[in-house]
């Protein structure tokens, strides 16, 4: 018996509420003349860090910091230089001390990579995980990924 057909799981950029653009750099290339797989981790980091460190969003109160504990990347298409990319990010899940993000990199309308990353909130002094606050969760609400059912933490 054949397995049921899978629905197309290609991400759509419009489902990712936080977006920014960047240039593909010549230095991003490997000997195969496409963007090296390790560079994608930097693209995804740029998206997360740009959002979370922006003081206007209130995602990093004084005395707390975020550390990434997991990054799973799905490489979907080659990316070449020269070009521009559009990065998208959306919150996919809240944990007790963590936030899971779905992230994408698009070029010329094509999703070239997608990822899921998990960041844990830690206390700056003890370097131990600390529970999310109601304020932080509230401040993440504009960045919830569209099309994903997200359970809100109870406080």
N, CA, C and O of each residue as an XYZ file, in Angstrom:
620
protein
N       0.839     -1.183      0.000
C       0.000      0.000      0.000
C       0.884      1.246      0.000
O       1.875      1.319      0.727
N       0.519      2.199     -0.805
C       1.285      3.424     -0.890
C       0.956      4.357      0.264
O      -0.171      4.389      0.758
N       1.963      5.115      0.682
C       1.735      6.137      1.711
C       0.887      7.244      1.102
O       0.944      7.478     -0.105
N       0.096      7.930      1.932
C      -0.712      9.042      1.404
C       0.187     10.137      0.842
O       1.294     10.360      1.331
N      -0.299     10.808     -0.177
C       0.465     11.896     -0.789
C       0.648     13.023      0.219
O      -0.275     13.370      0.956
N       1.842     13.583      0.240
C       2.122     14.704      1.133
C       1.637     15.992      0.494
O       1.760     16.193     -0.715
N       1.084     16.856      1.328
C       0.733     18.184      0.852
C       2.010     18.979      0.639
O       3.023     18.707      1.284
N       1.976     19.943     -0.243
C       3.150     20.785     -0.483
C       3.479     21.542      0.791
O       2.660     22.315      1.289
N       4.659     21.325      1.311
C       5.049     21.974      2.556
C       6.016     23.133      2.319
O       6.699     23.568      3.247
N       6.079     23.635      1.092
C       6.949     24.766      0.804
C       6.434     25.996      1.545
O       5.274     26.375      1.385
N       7.286     26.621      2.351
C       6.847     27.802      3.096
C       6.471     28.959      2.170
O       6.981     29.081      1.056
N       5.569     29.798      2.659
C       5.168     31.014      1.949
C       5.684     32.206      2.755
O       5.452     32.285      3.961
N       6.369     33.115      2.105
C       6.966     34.258      2.798
C       5.934     35.067      3.569
O       6.234     35.598      4.638
N       4.722     35.164      3.037
C       3.700     35.977      3.707
C       3.280     35.409      5.063
O       2.613     36.105      5.828
N       3.647     34.167      5.382
C       3.322     33.585      6.686
C       4.307     33.969      7.781
O       4.133     33.593      8.939
N       5.340     34.719      7.413
C       6.391     35.093      8.360
C       6.334     36.599      8.602
O       6.751     37.377      7.743
N       5.825     37.019      9.758
C       5.560     38.444      9.975
C       6.802     39.322     10.144
O       6.744     40.520      9.866
N       7.915     38.755     10.591
C       9.131     39.565     10.732
C      10.013     39.294      9.522
O      10.380     38.151      9.250
N      10.351     40.365      8.795
C      11.155     40.195      7.576
C      12.244     41.239      7.484
O      12.104     42.364      7.963
N      13.326     40.838      6.859
C      14.379     41.791      6.503
C      15.113     41.287      5.282
O      15.065     40.101      4.958
N      15.791     42.195      4.607
C      16.509     41.841      3.387
C      18.008     41.994      3.607
O      18.456     42.712      4.501
N      18.757     41.309      2.776
C      20.214     41.372      2.836
C      20.749     41.033      1.453
O      20.005     40.589      0.579
N      22.019     41.242      1.266
C      22.688     40.894      0.014
C      23.421     39.574      0.161
O      23.957     39.265      1.225
N      23.439     38.804     -0.907
C      24.338     37.657     -0.968
C      25.719     38.240     -1.236
O      25.891     39.049     -2.148
N      26.688     37.836     -0.452
C      28.051     38.340     -0.610
C      28.902     37.334     -1.379
O      28.684     36.125     -1.299
N      29.864     37.850     -2.115
C      30.795     36.972     -2.833
C      31.480     36.030     -1.841
O      31.740     34.869     -2.156
N      31.769     36.543     -0.638
C      32.441     35.738      0.388
C      31.567     34.594      0.900
O      32.078     33.681      1.548
N      30.257     34.623      0.623
C      29.343     33.561      1.054
C      29.488     32.288      0.221
O      28.976     31.236      0.604
N      30.177     32.376     -0.911
C      30.244     31.258     -1.852
C      31.277     30.220     -1.445
O      32.249     30.518     -0.751
N      31.038     28.990     -1.897
C      32.009     27.914     -1.711
C      32.612     27.564     -3.076
O      32.265     28.207     -4.067
N      33.493     26.576     -3.162
C      34.107     26.241     -4.456
C      33.104     25.814     -5.534
O      33.436     25.825     -6.720
N      31.890     25.441     -5.140
C      30.860     25.084     -6.119
C      30.135     26.313     -6.668
O      29.211     26.191     -7.471
N      30.561     27.488     -6.229
C      30.039     28.781     -6.673
C      28.576     29.016     -6.293
O      27.863     29.775     -6.950
N      28.145     28.346     -5.216
C      26.847     28.691     -4.623
C      27.083     28.994     -3.142
O      28.165     28.729     -2.618
N      26.084     29.543     -2.476
C      26.240     29.904     -1.062
C      26.513     28.635     -0.257
O      25.793     27.642     -0.366
N      27.556     28.693      0.545
C      27.960     27.565      1.377
C      26.891     27.267      2.418
O      26.261     28.183      2.947
N      26.687     25.986      2.714
C      25.646     25.602      3.664
C      25.821     26.253      5.035
O      24.824     26.572      5.682
N      27.041     26.457      5.494
C      27.272     27.055      6.812
C      26.813     28.513      6.874
O      26.488     29.012      7.951
N      26.786     29.192      5.741
C      26.388     30.607      5.707
C      24.917     30.778      6.060
O      24.521     31.813      6.595
N      24.109     29.770      5.764
C      22.681     29.874      6.075
C      22.451     30.064      7.571
O      21.527     30.773      7.970
N      23.281     29.437      8.400
C      23.149     29.628      9.852
C      23.336     31.103     10.202
O      22.681     31.616     11.109
N      24.222     31.777      9.489
C      24.426     33.212      9.710
C      23.222     34.012      9.245
O      22.820     34.962      9.916
N      22.641     33.649      8.117
C      21.431     34.338      7.659
C      20.316     34.203      8.701
O      19.654     35.184      9.039
N      20.115     32.987      9.206
C      19.070     32.771     10.202
C      19.382     33.512     11.503
O      18.482     34.054     12.145
N      20.651     33.531     11.884
C      21.050     34.284     13.085
C      20.742     35.772     12.917
O      20.249     36.413     13.845
N      21.027     36.318     11.749
C      20.750     37.736     11.497
C      19.274     38.039     11.722
O      18.940     39.054     12.334
N      18.399     37.187     11.245
C      16.968     37.402     11.441
C      16.571     37.376     12.904
O      15.855     38.262     13.370
N      17.033     36.363     13.637
C      16.674     36.242     15.061
C      17.233     37.391     15.880
O      16.509     38.033     16.642
N      18.522     37.647     15.720
C      19.189     38.646     16.555
C      18.671     40.049     16.265
O      18.511     40.852     17.185
N      18.409     40.350     15.002
C      17.893     41.678     14.658
C      16.553     41.920     15.330
O      16.297     43.024     15.811
N      15.697     40.914     15.372
C      14.413     41.043     16.061
C      14.608     41.146     17.577
O      14.124     42.085     18.209
N      15.306     40.191     18.142
C      15.336     40.069     19.599
C      16.145     41.157     20.293
O      15.851     41.500     21.438
N      17.146     41.700     19.632
C      17.969     42.729     20.271
C      17.444     44.147     20.036
O      17.993     45.104     20.582
N      16.398     44.292     19.239
C      15.807     45.611     19.033
C      15.072     46.000     20.314
O      14.047     45.409     20.653
N      15.600     46.991     21.018
C      15.049     47.395     22.318
C      13.593     47.837     22.224
O      12.868     47.768     23.216
N      13.156     48.286     21.063
C      11.785     48.737     20.892
C      10.750     47.631     20.999
O       9.567     47.914     21.191
N      11.170     46.377     20.880
C      10.223     45.265     20.923
C      10.062     44.660     22.316
O       9.106     43.920     22.548
N      10.961     44.951     23.241
C      10.836     44.458     24.614
C      10.966     42.953     24.759
O      10.293     42.352     25.596
N      11.821     42.337     23.957
C      11.984     40.881     24.003
C      13.162     40.438     24.864
O      13.350     39.244     25.096
N      13.960     41.404     25.339
C      15.129     41.070     26.149
C      15.244     42.068     27.311
O      16.014     43.026     27.238
N      14.475     41.836     28.382
C      14.554     42.738     29.529
C      15.951     42.720     30.163
O      16.697     41.755     30.000
N      16.298     43.783     30.880
C      17.610     43.835     31.543
C      17.824     42.613     32.444
O      16.910     42.158     33.133
N      19.045     42.101     32.417
C      19.399     40.964     33.251
C      19.115     39.611     32.628
O      19.434     38.575     33.211
N      18.504     39.617     31.418
C      18.197     38.366     30.727
C      18.837     38.356     29.352
O      19.129     39.409     28.786
N      19.054     37.163     28.819
C      19.648     37.017     27.487
C      19.035     35.786     26.828
O      18.426     34.953     27.499
N      19.198     35.678     25.521
C      18.739     34.522     24.756
C      19.939     33.754     24.227
O      20.909     34.353     23.761
N      19.877     32.431     24.297
C      20.891     31.595     23.662
C      20.175     30.584     22.760
O      19.131     30.039     23.117
N      20.752     30.354     21.609
C      20.173     29.369     20.698
C      20.671     27.987     21.115
O      21.864     27.788     21.345
N      19.742     27.039     21.208
C      20.105     25.679     21.612
C      19.884     24.653     20.503
O      20.337     23.513     20.603
N      19.182     25.066     19.446
C      18.928     24.119     18.357
C      18.687     24.881     17.064
O      18.058     25.939     17.055
N      19.201     24.322     15.971
C      18.972     24.880     14.646
C      18.902     23.720     13.652
O      19.883     23.006     13.445
N      17.734     23.544     13.044
C      17.534     22.509     12.023
C      17.263     23.217     10.702
O      16.307     23.983     10.580
N      18.112     22.953      9.718
C      18.017     23.640      8.427
C      17.612     22.663      7.331
O      18.121     21.545      7.251
N      16.689     23.106      6.494
C      16.287     22.357      5.294
C      16.755     23.182      4.091
O      16.236     24.270      3.838
N      17.730     22.663      3.359
C      18.239     23.333      2.163
C      17.331     22.956      1.004
O      17.153     21.773      0.717
N      16.751     23.956      0.331
C      15.713     23.703     -0.659
C      16.141     23.997     -2.099
O      15.625     23.385     -3.034
N      17.077     24.926     -2.281
C      17.527     25.293     -3.632
C      18.879     25.968     -3.525
O      19.251     26.483     -2.471
N      19.608     25.958     -4.631
C      20.890     26.663     -4.646
C      20.667     28.169     -4.619
O      19.698     28.687     -5.174
N      21.581     28.846     -3.964
C      21.578     30.306     -3.939
C      22.924     30.761     -4.467
O      23.973     30.272     -4.048
N      22.876     31.701     -5.392
C      24.106     32.153     -6.052
C      24.296     33.650     -5.875
O      23.384     34.374     -5.474
N      25.497     34.085     -6.182
C      25.870     35.490     -6.153
C      25.931     35.984     -7.589
O      26.306     35.201     -8.462
N      25.591     37.215     -7.888
C      25.070     38.240     -6.977
C      23.571     38.047     -6.768
O      22.907     37.360     -7.543
N      23.058     38.655     -5.726
C      21.628     38.577     -5.474
C      21.271     39.151     -4.127
O      22.136     39.519     -3.332
N      19.989     39.219     -3.892
C      19.490     39.654     -2.594
C      18.637     38.532     -2.023
O      18.134     37.676     -2.751
N      18.487     38.557     -0.710
C      17.643     37.583     -0.033
C      16.650     38.322      0.839
O      16.902     39.436      1.299
N      15.524     37.681      1.054
C      14.551     38.162      2.029
C      14.408     37.068      3.070
O      14.097     35.918      2.759
N      14.643     37.460      4.317
C      14.553     36.521      5.427
C      13.238     36.749      6.150
O      12.815     37.890      6.337
N      12.595     35.668      6.554
C      11.357     35.751      7.314
C      11.467     34.933      8.584
O      12.166     33.921      8.637
N      10.762     35.390      9.601
C      10.782     34.720     10.903
C       9.388     34.796     11.504
O       8.699     35.807     11.374
N       8.982     33.720     12.161
C       7.724     33.704     12.895
C       7.831     32.778     14.089
O       8.467     31.728     14.009
N       7.213     33.160     15.193
C       7.183     32.313     16.380
C       6.283     31.121     16.095
O       5.150     31.289     15.644
N       6.783     29.913     16.356
C       6.026     28.691     16.111
C       5.565     28.025     17.401
O       4.602     27.257     17.395
N       6.257     28.320     18.525
C       5.927     27.633     19.771
C       6.556     28.371     20.947
O       7.644     28.937     20.843
N       5.845     28.347     22.060
C       6.393     28.824     23.332
C       6.593     27.621     24.237
O       5.713     26.768     24.349
N       7.753     27.554     24.884
C       8.004     26.574     25.931
C       8.006     27.291     27.275
O       7.643     28.464     27.356
N       8.406     26.602     28.308
C       8.474     27.227     29.633
C       9.574     28.287     29.679
O       9.385     29.370     30.232
N      10.736     27.955     29.085
C      11.879     28.871     29.078
C      12.343     29.186     27.656
O      13.371     29.839     27.475
N      11.602     28.731     26.652
C      12.097     28.823     25.279
C      11.053     29.354     24.306
O       9.854     29.373     24.580
N      11.566     29.783     23.155
C      10.738     30.176     22.021
C      11.286     29.436     20.807
O      12.494     29.416     20.568
N      10.374     28.826     20.040
C      10.751     28.148     18.808
C      10.330     29.031     17.646
O       9.196     29.504     17.577
N      11.273     29.240     16.733
C      11.031     30.064     15.552
C      11.055     29.207     14.300
O      11.869     28.292     14.181
N      10.158     29.504     13.362
C      10.275     29.032     11.999
C      10.900     30.172     11.213
O      10.508     31.328     11.370
N      11.869     29.849     10.371
C      12.590     30.866      9.619
C      12.754     30.434      8.165
O      12.801     29.242      7.861
N      12.838     31.411      7.278
C      13.010     31.134      5.854
C      13.979     32.131      5.234
O      14.174     33.239      5.736
N      14.583     31.699      4.121
C      15.359     32.577      3.259
C      14.785     32.413      1.854
O      14.725     31.306      1.319
N      14.366     33.530      1.270
C      13.827     33.556     -0.087
C      14.756     34.355     -0.986
O      15.392     35.312     -0.544
N      14.830     33.956     -2.250
C      15.543     34.727     -3.257
C      14.743     34.646     -4.547
O      14.392     33.556     -5.000
N      14.457     35.795     -5.134
C      13.700     35.875     -6.391
C      12.400     35.062     -6.319
O      12.023     34.396     -7.284
N      11.726     35.123     -5.176
C      10.449     34.455     -5.000
C      10.505     32.980     -4.666
O       9.461     32.344     -4.521
N      11.706     32.415     -4.539
C      11.880     30.991     -4.240
C      12.425     30.815     -2.833
O      13.358     31.508     -2.429
N      11.837     29.884     -2.088
C      12.370     29.555     -0.767
C      13.616     28.687     -0.966
O      13.520     27.542     -1.408
N      14.780     29.243     -0.636
C      16.025     28.504     -0.828
C      16.424     27.733      0.424
O      17.204     26.784      0.343
N      15.895     28.132      1.589
C      16.180     27.405      2.829
C      15.119     27.755      3.861
O      14.580     28.861      3.884
N      14.837     26.777      4.713
C      13.957     27.013      5.848
C      14.622     26.388      7.065
O      15.468     25.502      6.942
N      14.228     26.860      8.237
C      14.837     26.353      9.459
C      13.864     26.459     10.613
O      12.912     27.238     10.585
N      14.128     25.659     11.624
C      13.458     25.830     12.902
C      14.559     25.955     13.939
O      15.487     25.148     13.991
N      14.432     26.985     14.762
C      15.435     27.225     15.794
C      14.752     27.373     17.138
O      13.604     27.810     17.225
N      15.475     27.002     18.183
C      14.967     27.131     19.550
C      15.951     28.001     20.328
O      17.153     27.735     20.369
N      15.402     29.048     20.943
C      16.200     29.930     21.791
C      15.667     29.844     23.218
O      14.457     29.823     23.443
N      16.589     29.794     24.175
C      16.237     29.687     25.589
C      16.594     30.991     26.280
O      17.655     31.569     26.048
N      15.683     31.443     27.137
C      15.892     32.649     27.932
C      16.728     32.274     29.150
O      16.396     31.338     29.877
N      17.819     33.016     29.366
C      18.678     32.736     30.519
C      18.887     33.989     31.360
O      18.740     35.115     30.884
N      19.227     33.763     32.602
C      19.598     34.827     33.518
C      21.056     35.194     33.227
O      21.920     34.318     33.176
N      21.328     36.490     33.038
C      22.686     36.930     32.713
C      23.710     36.528     33.778
O      24.845     36.188     33.443
N      23.324     36.563     35.041
C      24.275     36.274     36.121
C      24.502     34.786     36.327
O      25.645     34.333     36.388
N      23.421     34.021     36.434
C      23.566     32.588     36.726
C      23.809     31.756     35.476
O      24.313     30.637     35.564
N      23.447     32.303     34.295
C      23.537     31.608     33.010
C      22.636     30.377     32.976
O      22.869     29.460     32.189
N      21.620     30.351     33.815
C      20.652     29.257     33.874
C      19.362     29.671     33.168
O      19.016     30.852     33.147
N      18.649     28.694     32.587
C      17.358     29.005     31.970
C      16.407     29.637     32.987
O      16.402     29.287     34.167
N      15.611     30.573     32.492
C      14.640     31.250     33.341
C      13.294     31.280     32.616
O      13.259     31.429     31.395
N      12.199     31.141     33.343
C      10.892     31.086     32.681
C      10.561     32.365     31.914
O      10.935     33.471     32.304
N       9.842     32.166     30.804
C       9.336     33.311     30.053
C       8.397     34.102     30.955
O       7.722     33.538     31.816
N       8.363     35.395     30.751
C       7.437     36.241     31.502
C       6.218     36.532     30.634
O       6.265     36.407     29.410
N       5.128     36.922     31.288
C       3.921     37.297     30.555
C       4.218     38.464     29.620
O       3.687     38.525     28.511
N       5.062     39.385     30.064
C       5.398     40.552     29.240
C       6.149     40.137     27.971
O       5.841     40.620     26.882
N       7.119     39.254     28.110
C       7.868     38.801     26.934
C       6.940     38.092     25.953
O       6.994     38.355     24.752
N       6.096     37.203     26.451
C       5.164     36.483     25.575
C       4.230     37.484     24.885
O       3.968     37.359     23.689
N       3.735     38.460     25.617
C       2.863     39.489     25.023
C       3.615     40.253     23.930
O       3.046     40.555     22.882
N       4.880     40.562     24.171
C       5.664     41.315     23.183
C       5.996     40.508     21.938
O       6.320     41.086     20.901
N       5.922     39.176     22.019
C       6.148     38.320     20.846
C       4.901     38.187     19.969
O       5.004     37.704     18.842
N       3.737     38.598     20.450
C       2.491     38.350     19.718
C       2.480     38.863     18.276
O       1.924     38.188     17.410
N       3.073     40.037     17.977
C       3.061     40.472     16.564
C       3.851     39.556     15.634
O       3.710     39.642     14.414
N       4.673     38.687     16.196
C       5.585     37.885     15.384
C       5.171     36.426     15.300
O       5.982     35.589     14.906
N       3.923     36.089     15.661
C       3.450     34.713     15.560
C       3.338     34.309     14.086
O       2.820     35.060     13.259
N       3.829     33.124     13.783
C       3.772     32.649     12.401
C       2.323     32.395     12.010
O       1.558     31.782     12.755
N       1.972     32.869     10.854
C       0.621     32.645     10.343
C       0.466     31.197      9.889
O       1.398     30.600      9.351
N      -0.720     30.643     10.113
C      -0.997     29.288      9.665
C      -0.549     28.203     10.627
O      -0.664     27.020     10.305
N      -0.042     28.568     11.799
C       0.411     27.601     12.797
C      -0.381     27.849     14.080
O      -0.488     28.984     14.543
N      -0.931     26.783     14.647
C      -1.649     26.930     15.912
C      -0.638     26.976     17.047
O       0.120     26.030     17.258
N      -0.635     28.080     17.770
C       0.358     28.304     18.823
C      -0.356     28.371     20.169
O      -1.226     29.216     20.382
N       0.021     27.476     21.067
C      -0.544     27.476     22.410
C       0.147     28.537     23.236
O       1.373     28.562     23.343
N      -0.655     29.416     23.821
C      -0.110     30.477     24.645
C       0.171     29.938     26.055
O      -0.634     29.192     26.612
N       1.319     30.322     26.623
C       1.624     29.879     27.994
C       0.621     30.463     28.984
O       0.048     31.530     28.762
N       0.427     29.742     30.074
C      -0.447     30.229     31.147
C       0.438     30.763     32.268
O       1.430     30.141     32.647
N       0.065     31.907     32.781
C       0.857     32.520     33.854
C       0.033     32.642     35.112
O       0.526     33.134     36.127
